[in-house]
Amino acid sequence: VTPEVVDQVYNEYIGNAGSRAQVRDGLLDAIGDSLFVLSAIEVARYHRDAGNPVYFYEFQHRPSWGAGVVPEFVKADHTDEIAFVFGKPFLAGDV
């Protein structure tokens, strides 16, 4: 990785941060994009190139069951959308 790329990534995610919380949020966004978003886009492109329709979404609704358990800065965790898409009976303990 070149110094120019490092500067671009830094500026995109953290460059304008005015507080420690904004630095944290920028770092979490950078990690999330590199671990989840980039690979999801790659897979979506493969499906698109194969002629299939592709739908891409980002779930950001903070579920009420996360209150007091999940830090306030977390919008939605991985798989939080399952209860909203398929219904609450699919959650453990509700069957």
C-alpha positions, 0 to 999 in steps of 0.5 A, spaced: 500 500 500 502 506 497 503 512 502 498 516 497 492 510 498 493 510 506 492 518 506 486 517 501 483 512 506 485 516 512 482 522 509 475 519 507 474 515 514 477 520 519 480 526 516 475 531 518 474 528 525 473 533 531 472 528 537 474 521 539 467 519 538 468 521 530 475 517 530 472 511 533 466 511 528 470 513 522 475 507 524 469 502 525 466 504 518 473 503 515 473 496 518 466 494 516 467 497 509 473 492 508 470 486 511 463 486 509 461 491 504 467 490 499 466 483 499 458 483 498 459 488 492 464 483 489 459 478 490 453 482 487 457 484 481 458 476 480 451 475 480 449 481 476 454 479 471 451 472 470 444 476 469 441 475 475 437 481 479 441 484 485 438 488 491 443 491 495 441 494 502 444 497 508 440 496 515 441 501 520 435 501 524 437 500 531 432 495 534 429 496 541 432 489 544 439 492 544 438 498 549 442 497 555 446 491 551 449 494 545 453 501 545 449 507 543 453 508 537 452 502 534 446 503 529 445 495 527 449 489 528 450 483 523 443 479 523 439 484 526 435 485 520 432 478 520 427 479 525 424 485 521 425 481 514 422 474 517 418 476 523 420 475 530 418 468 531 425 466 528 429 469 534 431 464 539 426 463 545 420 465 541 419 459 537 
